[in-house]
Amino acid sequence: MNHLPELEAALATARRAAQAASDMAMRYFRSELEVERKADASPVTEADRRCERIIQDHILADFPDHAIYGEEYGRRGDSHCLWLVDPIDGTRSFIRGLPFWSVQIALMVDGELVVGVSAAPAFGETAWAARGQGAWIDGQAVRASQVASLEEADVSFGNLRSLAGSPGWAWVGDIVKRAARSRGYGDFYSYHRLADGSQDLVIESDVNILDIAALSVIVTEAGARISDLDGAPIGLETGSILAAPPALHQALLSSRHD
């Protein structure tokens, strides 16, 4: 996948799959839903399953030899090209009629994330990126801010549960105290805003790769830096996020390790 035409084909497939899944999800959104609980107690609906099947069908029609790892149906296939799919990221919001949910599709090649699409149909917004081709939201190229100082930064927190009982909680408290503004946007939204420069910092815990694979490609191509909270690159085992413009990202990593 080192050639741009191949990346462009993969991105086109991801965008088509995301649109088809978005159309299906919107049929269910704000309707009467039967909610089940998975083994980890997280909710799932028929919308999640149908959307994942639609995405699988699109990917395998164009790339039959690729592997897919999805939120609802797990992993199928064995290939150095692995598609990462969360058909409705933010199912709790989806169930409650809130627009903070999205369709997440990413492509990882030999462990490197190279394509990402994040479609938020209830918001009327889709972001996408491919390695070396920049980041886009609804056809407009976007860039992250150049904010380097925490005192100038707008920060969004998510899923702070695991940090609340850890030594890192004092570090989070210092960020809240010093940042220009703190918010708690849901799921995709803070990453889209980081990519378009209207927000400067995202901190999350309790995430998995399917939540943030596509978003990590988008914010990276927008010029931001993204890692886990210890500075490790995004990979299949990632469980936390620190995303910000490069200078701010480095400053926060340094302060966390002091």
Backbone as numpy.savetxt, mean C-alpha at the origin, in Angstrom:
# Nx Ny Nz CAx CAy CAz Cx Cy Cz
12.32 -8.86 -16.01 11.49 -7.65 -16.01 12.35 -6.40 -16.01
13.54 -6.46 -16.63 14.40 -5.29 -16.66 14.11 -4.39 -17.85
13.26 -4.82 -18.76 12.98 -4.04 -19.95 11.68 -3.27 -19.77
11.71 -2.01 -20.15 10.54 -1.16 -19.95 9.29 -1.69 -20.64
9.36 -2.22 -21.87 8.12 -2.75 -22.46 7.47 -3.82 -21.59
8.25 -4.67 -20.93 7.69 -5.70 -20.07 7.06 -5.07 -18.83
7.73 -4.07 -18.27 7.14 -3.38 -17.13 5.85 -2.68 -17.53
5.85 -2.09 -18.70 4.64 -1.40 -19.17 3.50 -2.39 -19.35
3.80 -3.58 -19.86 2.76 -4.59 -20.03 2.22 -5.04 -18.68
3.12 -5.24 -17.72 2.68 -5.65 -16.38 1.84 -4.55 -15.73
2.26 -3.31 -15.88 1.49 -2.20 -15.31 0.11 -2.12 -15.96
0.06 -2.30 -17.26 -1.24 -2.25 -17.96 -2.16 -3.35 -17.46
-1.62 -4.54 -17.26 -2.43 -5.64 -16.73 -2.93 -5.31 -15.33
-2.05 -4.79 -14.49 -2.45 -4.44 -13.12 -3.53 -3.37 -13.11
-3.41 -2.40 -13.98 -4.42 -1.34 -14.01 -5.77 -1.87 -14.49
-5.75 -2.75 -15.50 -7.01 -3.33 -15.97 -7.64 -4.19 -14.88
-6.81 -4.97 -14.20 -7.33 -5.84 -13.13 -7.89 -5.00 -11.99
-7.21 -3.93 -11.64 -7.68 -3.07 -10.56 -9.00 -2.40 -10.92
-9.15 -2.00 -12.17 -10.40 -1.37 -12.60 -11.56 -2.38 -12.55
-11.30 -3.58 -13.03 -12.35 -4.60 -13.01 -12.75 -4.94 -11.57
-11.77 -5.09 -10.70 -12.07 -5.39 -9.30 -12.77 -4.21 -8.63
-12.38 -3.00 -8.97 -13.04 -1.81 -8.41 -14.51 -1.78 -8.80
-14.77 -2.08 -10.06 -16.18 -2.09 -10.53 -16.99 -3.12 -9.75
-16.40 -4.30 -9.52 -17.10 -5.32 -8.77 -17.30 -4.89 -7.32
-16.27 -4.36 -6.70 -16.37 -3.95 -5.30 -17.45 -2.89 -5.10
-17.55 -1.98 -6.04 -18.54 -0.90 -5.90 -19.97 -1.43 -5.98
-20.17 -2.60 -6.59 -21.50 -3.21 -6.59 -21.93 -3.61 -5.18
-20.96 -3.94 -4.35 -21.23 -4.39 -2.99 -21.17 -3.26 -1.97
-20.43 -2.21 -2.28 -20.17 -1.16 -1.30 -21.47 -0.49 -0.86
-21.61 -0.34 0.45 -22.79 0.25 1.07 -24.07 -0.53 0.75
-23.91 -1.84 0.64 -25.05 -2.73 0.50 -25.10 -3.66 1.71
-26.11 -4.49 1.78 -26.19 -5.47 2.86 -25.15 -6.57 2.61
-24.22 -6.70 3.52 -23.12 -7.65 3.36 -23.17 -8.73 4.43
-22.89 -9.95 4.01 -22.71 -11.03 4.97 -21.23 -11.08 5.33
-20.92 -10.83 6.58 -19.53 -10.74 7.02 -19.13 -12.02 7.75
-18.04 -12.62 7.32 -17.46 -13.78 7.99 -16.18 -13.37 8.68
-15.69 -14.24 9.56 -14.43 -14.00 10.25 -13.42 -15.07 9.86
-12.23 -14.62 9.48 -11.16 -15.55 9.14 -10.49 -16.05 10.42
-9.52 -16.92 10.27 -8.86 -17.52 11.43 -8.21 -16.47 12.33
-7.76 -15.37 11.74 -7.13 -14.31 12.54 -8.13 -13.29 13.05
-9.42 -13.58 12.89 -10.54 -12.74 13.36 -10.79 -11.52 12.49
-10.05 -11.36 11.41 -10.30 -10.25 10.50 -11.53 -10.57 9.64
-12.27 -9.54 9.22 -13.49 -9.78 8.46 -13.21 -10.06 6.99
-14.14 -10.79 6.36 -14.07 -11.05 4.93 -15.49 -11.14 4.40
-15.68 -10.72 3.17 -16.98 -10.79 2.53 -16.85 -11.43 1.15
-17.99 -11.73 0.55 -17.98 -12.26 -0.81 -17.35 -11.27 -1.78
-17.46 -10.00 -1.49 -16.83 -8.99 -2.35 -15.32 -9.19 -2.41
-14.69 -9.44 -1.25 -13.25 -9.69 -1.23 -12.88 -10.86 -2.13
-13.64 -11.93 -2.01 -13.32 -13.15 -2.76 -13.54 -12.96 -4.26
-14.64 -12.35 -4.62 -14.93 -12.16 -6.04 -13.90 -11.22 -6.68
-13.52 -10.19 -5.95 -12.53 -9.26 -6.50 -11.17 -9.94 -6.68
-10.78 -10.79 -5.73 -9.50 -11.48 -5.89 -9.54 -12.43 -7.08
-10.65 -13.12 -7.29 -10.75 -14.02 -8.45 -10.66 -13.23 -9.76
-11.28 -12.08 -9.81 -11.20 -11.24 -11.00 -9.76 -10.84 -11.28
-9.05 -10.42 -10.24 -7.66 -10.01 -10.42 -6.80 -11.18 -10.87
-7.00 -12.33 -10.25 -6.26 -13.53 -10.67 -6.49 -13.83 -12.14
-7.73 -13.77 -12.57 -8.05 -14.08 -13.97 -7.33 -13.14 -14.92
-7.29 -11.86 -14.61 -6.60 -10.90 -15.46 -5.10 -11.18 -15.52
-4.51 -11.44 -14.36 -3.07 -11.68 -14.34 -2.70 -12.94 -15.09
-3.42 -14.04 -14.82 -3.06 -15.31 -15.44 -3.37 -15.34 -16.93
-4.32 -14.52 -17.37 -4.58 -14.44 -18.81 -3.39 -13.85 -19.55
-2.71 -12.91 -18.92 -1.58 -12.23 -19.57 -0.24 -12.84 -19.18
-0.15 -13.39 -17.97 1.12 -13.93 -17.48 0.87 -15.29 -16.82
0.57 -16.30 -17.60 0.17 -17.60 -17.03 1.24 -18.30 -16.22
2.50 -17.92 -16.42 3.58 -18.57 -15.69 3.94 -17.86 -14.40
3.30 -16.74 -14.11 3.63 -15.99 -12.90 2.92 -16.58 -11.69
3.50 -16.35 -10.51 2.89 -16.75 -9.25 2.04 -15.61 -8.70
1.06 -15.95 -7.87 0.18 -14.96 -7.25 0.07 -15.28 -5.77
0.19 -14.24 -4.95 -0.04 -14.37 -3.51 -1.14 -13.39 -3.15
-2.31 -13.92 -2.80 -3.46 -13.09 -2.53 -3.94 -13.19 -1.10
-4.62 -12.16 -0.66 -5.13 -12.08 0.72 -6.12 -13.21 1.02
-6.98 -13.55 0.07 -8.05 -14.51 0.36 -7.73 -15.93 -0.05
-6.93 -16.13 -1.09 -6.69 -17.48 -1.60 -5.23 -17.92 -1.47
-4.42 -17.13 -0.81 -3.05 -17.55 -0.56 -2.19 -17.54 -1.81
-1.17 -18.37 -1.79 -0.18 -18.37 -2.87 -0.43 -19.52 -3.84
-0.31 -19.21 -5.11 -0.40 -20.24 -6.14 0.72 -20.00 -7.13
1.33 -21.09 -7.57 2.41 -21.00 -8.54 3.76 -20.78 -7.90
4.81 -20.99 -8.69 6.19 -20.81 -8.23 6.96 -20.15 -9.36
7.30 -18.90 -9.17 7.96 -18.14 -10.21 8.77 -17.02 -9.58
9.79 -16.55 -10.29 10.53 -15.38 -9.79 9.70 -14.11 -9.94
8.60 -14.20 -10.67 7.64 -13.09 -10.78 6.44 -13.41 -9.90
6.24 -12.63 -8.85 5.19 -12.87 -7.87 4.27 -11.65 -7.77
3.00 -11.85 -8.06 2.01 -10.80 -7.91 1.46 -10.83 -6.48
1.36 -9.67 -5.88 0.86 -9.51 -4.51 -0.46 -8.77 -4.57
-1.52 -9.40 -4.05 -2.88 -8.90 -4.28 -3.64 -8.79 -2.96
-4.14 -7.61 -2.67 -5.14 -7.44 -1.62 -6.38 -6.86 -2.30
-7.41 -7.68 -2.51 -8.53 -7.24 -3.36 -9.33 -6.10 -2.76
-9.48 -6.09 -1.44 -10.10 -4.95 -0.75 -9.29 -4.72 0.52
-8.32 -3.83 0.42 -7.54 -3.47 1.60 -8.32 -2.42 2.37
-8.64 -2.74 3.63 -9.51 -1.86 4.39 -10.92 -2.43 4.46
-11.02 -3.75 4.61 -12.34 -4.40 4.62 -13.23 -3.85 5.73
-12.65 -3.51 6.87 -13.47 -2.95 7.96 -14.14 -1.64 7.52
-13.38 -0.79 6.84 -13.98 0.45 6.31 -15.04 0.13 5.27
-14.74 -0.83 4.40 -15.67 -1.25 3.37 -17.00 -1.68 3.98
-16.92 -2.50 5.01 -18.13 -3.01 5.66 -18.94 -1.88 6.29
-18.25 -0.91 6.84 -18.93 0.17 7.57 -19.33 1.34 6.67
-19.10 1.21 5.38 -19.53 2.24 4.45 -18.60 3.44 4.37
-17.38 3.29 4.86 -16.38 4.36 4.78 -15.55 4.19 3.50
-15.11 5.29 2.88 -14.41 5.18 1.60 -12.94 4.82 1.70
-12.42 4.58 2.89 -10.99 4.33 3.06 -10.65 2.86 2.82
-10.89 2.40 1.62 -10.51 1.06 1.21 -10.03 1.13 -0.23
-9.30 0.11 -0.64 -8.70 0.17 -1.97 -8.39 -1.22 -2.49
-8.14 -1.29 -3.78 -7.67 -2.50 -4.45 -6.16 -2.35 -4.62
-5.41 -3.30 -4.10 -3.95 -3.23 -4.12 -3.36 -4.37 -4.95
-2.58 -4.01 -5.96 -1.94 -5.01 -6.83 -0.50 -4.59 -7.06
0.43 -5.50 -6.80 1.85 -5.21 -7.01 2.52 -6.41 -7.67
3.64 -6.14 -8.33 4.46 -7.20 -8.91 5.85 -7.13 -8.29
6.28 -8.28 -7.78 7.63 -8.43 -7.23 8.41 -9.38 -8.13
9.60 -8.96 -8.55 10.45 -9.78 -9.40 11.77 -10.01 -8.67
12.08 -11.27 -8.42 13.31 -11.62 -7.70 13.43 -10.83 -6.41
12.33 -10.69 -5.71 12.33 -10.02 -4.41 12.26 -8.52 -4.46
12.21 -7.93 -5.65 12.16 -6.48 -5.78 10.78 -6.06 -6.30
10.16 -5.12 -5.63 8.87 -4.61 -6.06 9.06 -3.64 -7.21
8.37 -3.91 -8.34 8.62 -3.12 -9.54 7.38 -2.47 -10.14
6.19 -2.93 -9.76 4.93 -2.37 -10.27 3.95 -2.28 -9.12
3.20 -1.18 -9.06 2.18 -1.05 -8.04 0.98 -0.26 -8.53
-0.21 -0.75 -8.23 -1.46 -0.03 -8.53 -2.30 -0.02 -7.26
-2.79 1.16 -6.91 -3.64 1.34 -5.73 -4.89 2.09 -6.17
-6.00 1.35 -6.30 -7.24 1.93 -6.80 -8.21 2.12 -5.64
-8.71 3.34 -5.49 -9.65 3.68 -4.43 -10.94 4.19 -5.06
-11.80 3.28 -5.54 -12.95 3.71 -6.34 -13.97 4.53 -5.57
-14.13 4.27 -4.28 -15.08 5.07 -3.50 -14.59 6.50 -3.33
-13.28 6.69 -3.50 -12.68 8.01 -3.46 -12.54 8.61 -4.85
-12.76 7.78 -5.88 -12.58 8.26 -7.24 -11.14 8.53 -7.58
-10.21 7.68 -7.08 -8.78 7.97 -7.24 -8.00 6.69 -7.45
-7.07 6.71 -8.41 -6.19 5.57 -8.62 -4.76 6.07 -8.77
-3.86 5.42 -8.04 -2.43 5.72 -8.13 -1.71 4.52 -8.73
-0.65 4.79 -9.48 0.13 3.69 -10.04 1.56 4.11 -10.28
2.43 3.12 -10.40 3.85 3.37 -10.65 4.50 2.10 -11.14
5.57 2.28 -11.91 6.45 1.18 -12.29 7.87 1.69 -12.14
8.76 0.77 -11.83 10.15 1.15 -11.55 10.74 2.00 -12.67
11.26 3.15 -12.30 11.92 4.03 -13.26 10.99 4.88 -14.09
9.68 4.79 -13.85 8.71 5.52 -14.68 7.92 6.56 -13.90
8.30 6.82 -12.66 7.60 7.83 -11.88 6.29 7.32 -11.30
5.65 8.18 -10.53 4.39 7.85 -9.88 3.29 8.75 -10.42
2.09 8.19 -10.49 0.97 8.89 -11.13 -0.30 8.71 -10.30
-1.10 9.74 -10.24 -2.43 9.64 -9.67 -3.41 10.21 -10.68
-4.29 9.37 -11.16 -5.29 9.76 -12.15 -4.67 10.50 -13.34
-3.55 9.96 -13.81 -2.93 10.49 -15.01 -2.01 11.67 -14.80
-1.90 12.16 -13.58 -1.01 13.28 -13.28 0.23 12.78 -12.55
1.39 13.17 -13.05 2.63 12.81 -12.36 2.67 13.49 -10.99
3.11 12.76 -9.98 3.16 13.29 -8.62 4.56 13.14 -8.05
4.89 14.04 -7.10 6.18 14.00 -6.41 5.96 14.25 -4.93
6.73 13.55 -4.13 6.71 13.77 -2.69 7.32 15.12 -2.36
7.00 15.61 -1.18 7.57 16.88 -0.73 9.06 16.72 -0.44
9.73 17.84 -0.20 11.14 17.83 0.17 11.34 18.21 1.63
10.28 18.11 2.43 10.36 18.47 3.84 11.44 17.62 4.52
12.34 18.30 5.24 13.43 17.60 5.92 13.34 17.71 7.43
12.52 18.61 7.92 12.41 18.86 9.35 11.10 18.32 9.89
11.17 17.60 11.00 9.96 17.08 11.62 9.02 18.22 12.03
9.58 19.34 12.42 8.77 20.48 12.86 7.94 21.06 11.73
8.29 20.78 10.49 7.53 21.25 9.34 6.63 20.17 8.76
6.67 18.97 9.32 6.06 17.81 8.68 4.65 17.54 9.17
3.79 17.13 8.24 2.48 16.57 8.56 2.63 15.05 8.56
2.23 14.41 9.66 2.43 12.98 9.83 1.10 12.26 9.97
1.02 11.06 9.42 -0.15 10.21 9.59 0.29 8.90 10.23
-0.43 8.51 11.28 -0.16 7.26 11.99 -1.23 6.23 11.65
-0.82 4.97 11.66 -1.78 3.89 11.46 -1.40 2.66 12.25
-2.39 1.94 12.76 -2.17 0.64 13.41 -1.06 0.70 14.46
-1.24 1.54 15.46 -0.19 1.75 16.45 -0.19 0.71 17.57
-1.03 -0.29 17.45 -1.22 -1.26 18.54 0.10 -1.85 19.02
0.92 -2.35 18.11 2.14 -3.03 18.53 3.19 -2.07 19.07
3.12 -0.80 18.66 4.06 0.19 19.19 3.69 0.65 20.59
2.40 0.60 20.91 1.94 1.18 22.16 2.58 0.53 23.38
2.90 -0.74 23.30 3.50 -1.43 24.43 4.98 -1.67 24.28
5.61 -0.99 23.34 7.01 -1.24 23.06 7.87 -0.04 23.46
9.20 -0.23 23.51 10.09 0.90 23.80 9.97 2.02 22.76
9.49 1.70 21.56 9.34 2.70 20.52 8.22 3.70 20.76
7.39 3.44 21.77 6.27 4.34 22.05 6.74 5.74 22.44
7.85 5.83 23.16 8.40 7.14 23.53 8.85 7.90 22.28
9.40 7.18 21.33 9.82 7.80 20.05 8.60 8.34 19.31
7.50 7.59 19.29 6.27 8.06 18.66 5.75 9.31 19.37
5.78 9.29 20.70 5.32 10.44 21.45 6.12 11.69 21.13
7.41 11.55 20.95 8.25 12.69 20.60 7.89 13.24 19.22
7.56 12.34 18.28 7.14 12.78 16.95 5.84 13.57 17.04
4.88 13.07 17.80 3.61 13.78 17.95 3.84 15.16 18.54
4.73 15.25 19.50 5.01 16.52 20.17 5.67 17.52 19.24
6.52 17.04 18.35 7.33 17.94 17.52 6.75 18.22 16.14
5.96 17.30 15.61 5.48 17.45 14.23 4.52 18.64 14.10
4.47 19.20 12.90 3.57 20.32 12.66 2.11 19.92 12.82
1.78 18.69 12.40 0.41 18.22 12.50 0.41 16.69 12.47
-0.47 16.09 13.25 -0.60 14.64 13.28 -2.02 14.24 12.93
-2.13 13.18 12.15 -3.42 12.66 11.72 -3.39 11.13 11.77
-4.53 10.52 11.55 -4.61 9.06 11.50 -5.47 8.63 10.33
-5.01 8.91 9.11 -5.78 8.53 7.93 -5.78 7.01 7.76
-6.74 6.51 7.02 -6.89 5.08 6.88 -6.21 4.52 5.64
-5.51 3.42 5.83 -5.04 2.55 4.76 -4.34 3.31 3.63
-4.85 3.21 2.39 -4.14 3.77 1.24 -3.95 5.28 1.31
-4.85 5.99 1.99 -4.97 7.44 1.79 -3.70 8.20 2.14
-3.07 7.84 3.24 -1.88 8.59 3.65 -0.73 8.39 2.66
-0.66 7.23 2.01 0.40 6.98 1.04 0.17 7.76 -0.25
-1.06 7.85 -0.69 -1.36 8.68 -1.86 -0.98 10.13 -1.58
-1.28 10.60 -0.36 -0.99 11.99 -0.02 0.52 12.21 0.17
1.22 11.19 0.64 2.68 11.30 0.68 3.24 11.40 -0.74
2.70 10.60 -1.64 3.19 10.59 -3.02 2.94 11.92 -3.72
1.81 12.58 -3.43 1.53 13.83 -4.14 2.03 15.07 -3.39
2.73 14.86 -2.27 3.38 15.98 -1.58 2.51 16.72 -0.60
1.28 16.27 -0.37 0.40 16.99 0.56 0.50 16.46 1.98
1.32 15.45 2.19 1.63 14.93 3.51 3.09 14.49 3.48
3.73 14.41 4.66 5.18 14.26 4.66 5.71 13.00 5.33
4.90 12.32 6.11 5.42 11.21 6.90 4.30 10.22 7.21
4.60 8.93 7.04 3.66 7.87 7.40 4.38 6.89 8.32
3.75 6.59 9.45 4.27 5.61 10.40 3.15 4.62 10.69
3.44 3.33 10.48 2.45 2.29 10.73 3.10 1.07 11.36
2.31 0.37 12.15 2.72 -0.96 12.61 1.59 -1.93 12.27
1.84 -3.21 12.53 0.82 -4.24 12.27 0.33 -4.25 10.83
1.26 -4.14 9.88 0.91 -4.26 8.47 1.48 -5.56 7.93
1.02 -5.95 6.74 1.67 -7.05 6.04 1.98 -6.62 4.61
2.74 -7.42 3.93 3.24 -7.02 2.61 2.11 -6.74 1.63
0.98 -7.44 1.74 -0.11 -7.22 0.80 -0.74 -5.85 0.99
-0.65 -5.30 2.21 -1.18 -3.96 2.48 -0.36 -2.88 1.80
0.95 -3.08 1.71 1.82 -1.95 1.38 2.74 -2.18 0.17
2.64 -3.34 -0.48 3.54 -3.62 -1.61 3.36 -2.60 -2.74
2.13 -2.44 -3.21 1.88 -1.50 -4.30 2.19 -0.08 -3.87
1.79 0.28 -2.66 1.99 1.64 -2.16 3.47 1.96 -2.03
4.28 0.95 -1.70 5.71 1.21 -1.57 6.34 1.56 -2.91
5.88 0.93 -3.99 6.37 1.29 -5.33 5.97 2.72 -5.66
4.74 3.07 -5.35 4.23 4.40 -5.68 4.98 5.49 -4.95
5.17 5.34 -3.63 5.84 6.42 -2.90 7.33 6.48 -3.24
7.93 5.33 -3.54 9.34 5.34 -3.95 9.51 6.06 -5.28
8.66 5.75 -6.24 8.75 6.42 -7.53 8.39 7.91 -7.45
7.66 8.28 -6.40 7.36 9.70 -6.18 8.52 10.43 -5.51
9.55 9.72 -5.13 10.74 10.36 -4.57 10.87 10.26 -3.07
9.95 9.57 -2.41 10.05 9.35 -0.97 10.86 8.08 -0.70
11.15 7.87 0.56 11.84 6.65 0.97 10.94 5.87 1.90
10.92 4.56 1.75 10.06 3.71 2.57 10.84 2.50 3.04
10.66 2.16 4.32 11.31 1.01 4.93 10.43 0.54 6.08
10.88 -0.48 6.79 10.20 -0.75 8.05 10.75 0.21 9.11
10.25 0.11 10.32 10.63 1.08 11.34 12.08 0.94 11.80
12.73 -0.15 11.44 14.14 -0.33 11.75 15.04 0.00 10.56
14.43 0.42 9.46 15.22 0.80 8.29 15.42 -0.31 7.28
14.87 -1.49 7.52 15.02 -2.60 6.58 14.14 -2.39 5.35
14.59 -2.84 4.19 13.80 -2.66 2.98 12.49 -3.44 3.03
11.53 -3.03 2.22 10.24 -3.69 2.17 10.38 -5.07 1.54
9.84 -6.07 2.23 9.90 -7.44 1.73 8.70 -8.23 2.22
8.70 -9.51 1.96 7.54 -10.34 2.28 7.25 -10.41 3.78
8.25 -10.14 4.61 8.06 -10.24 6.06 7.86 -8.88 6.72
7.75 -7.81 5.96 7.61 -6.47 6.53 6.36 -6.38 7.40
6.51 -5.78 8.61 5.39 -5.64 9.52 5.15 -4.23 10.01
5.99 -3.29 9.58 5.84 -1.89 10.00 6.35 -0.99 8.89
6.03 0.30 8.98 6.37 1.23 7.90 6.86 2.56 8.46
7.93 3.07 7.85 8.38 4.44 7.99 8.57 4.98 6.57
7.78 5.96 6.18 7.84 6.50 4.83 7.86 8.01 4.89
8.80 8.63 4.18 8.99 10.08 4.25 9.96 10.50 3.16
10.05 11.81 2.87 11.13 12.28 2.00 12.48 11.84 2.55
13.49 11.67 1.70 14.73 11.02 2.13 15.41 11.62 3.36
15.55 12.94 3.42 16.26 13.54 4.55 15.49 13.33 5.86
14.17 13.48 5.81 13.36 13.28 7.01 13.37 11.81 7.42
13.31 10.91 6.45 13.37 9.48 6.74 14.66 9.14 7.47
15.77 9.65 6.99 17.06 9.36 7.63 17.14 9.94 9.02
16.63 11.14 9.20 16.66 11.77 10.51 15.84 10.98 11.52
14.69 10.49 11.10 13.84 9.73 12.01 14.43 8.37 12.35
15.05 7.73 11.36 15.73 6.47 11.65 16.85 6.68 12.66
17.61 7.77 12.49 18.70 8.05 13.41 18.19 8.30 14.81
17.07 9.04 14.92 16.52 9.33 16.25 15.96 8.07 16.89
15.44 7.16 16.10 14.88 5.91 16.65 15.98 5.02 17.21
17.16 5.10 16.60 18.25 4.22 17.02 19.18 4.86 18.04
18.90 6.12 18.40 19.72 6.79 19.42 19.58 6.11 20.78
